[in-house]
Amino acid sequence: MSEAYVAAIRRFSRFYTAQLGLLDEGLLNTDFTMTEARVLYELATSPTRTATGLSRELAIDPGYLSRLLKNFEQRGLISRTASPGDARQALLALTAAGQAAFAPLDQGSRRQVHAMIDRRAPGETARLVEAMQTIEDLLEHRPSDPITLRRHHLGDIGWIAHRQAILYAREYGWDETYEILAAEILAGFVRCFDPQKEQSWIAERDGAVVGSVFLVHGSETTAKLRLLYVEPAARGQKLGRRLVDACIGFARAKGYRTLTLWTNDVLVPARRIYQSAGFTCVAREPHHSFGKDLVGETWTLPL
């Protein structure tokens, strides 16, 4: 799947580059390149910058940046003053001519974004901004809001069947019959739900569902772990193990002696979680389901 992800990211990059006209000879109908415009923006919004700081923050080669700044200086767009704290560093600032040169860039960028969002419904714009924020957070590895676990609410069941079906179709090529199976399992869980013997854990971050797992009554001594899943944006944070541990703790508290689950061999990340939690694979059986030839596995954990 890594090559598919690479292709998808490159496709989005090409799409968004075209949307903003970043391949045009001059950015926003000016004679500035994208890099030059970005340096002007940084100096306009933070007037006490140094060349070293700009190079580091914008990941620009120091030699290239030096030539760019020298060109700006020759055109009268920037000025340099000695830094009070370090005589070896010069503070950069836009001159009046630099401010005048930056103004059309700033106004043009605002018009461009308005043209992008004004034709959309408010809800669509909110989704667009949220998706952009998610990309920014993930690429910068920003700490996200804490993930909390709660019981299922109205609307969760349909959403979870929907999301699992989409994710497994994207990641493993499974067809719509998996969504039917997930929906049937979840419908049965809600229809016969006994809070004294069963439980659900819905992982939520900033109001969005990012994972879930269900514990279902099997017999007086055996409980079943069902439908573990974690959204791609929440992976790498040990959420899967946290959900599994919640199931184990509940099963022990309710007096079950064995916790069992059924999975497939292609679900490698989930299998690793089960193994690290102490589960053992006790049976394997080939089958054709969800449009694929698979190997089903039964795992158990003595409690």
Secondary structure as UniProt FT lines:
FT   HELIX           2..19
FT   TURN            20..23
FT   HELIX           27..29
FT   HELIX           34..45
FT   HELIX           51..58
FT   HELIX           62..74
FT   TURN            75..76
FT   STRAND          78..82
FT   TURN            87..88
FT   STRAND          90..94
FT   HELIX           96..117
FT   TURN            118..119
FT   HELIX           122..140
FT   STRAND          148..150
FT   TURN            154..155
FT   HELIX           156..172
FT   HELIX           176..191
FT   TURN            195..197
FT   STRAND          199..205
FT   TURN            206..207
FT   STRAND          208..217
FT   STRAND          222..230
FT   HELIX           232..234
FT   TURN            235..236
FT   HELIX           239..253
FT   TURN            254..255
FT   STRAND          258..264
FT   TURN            265..266
FT   HELIX           268..276
FT   TURN            277..278
FT   STRAND          280..289
FT   TURN            290..291
FT   STRAND          292..302
//
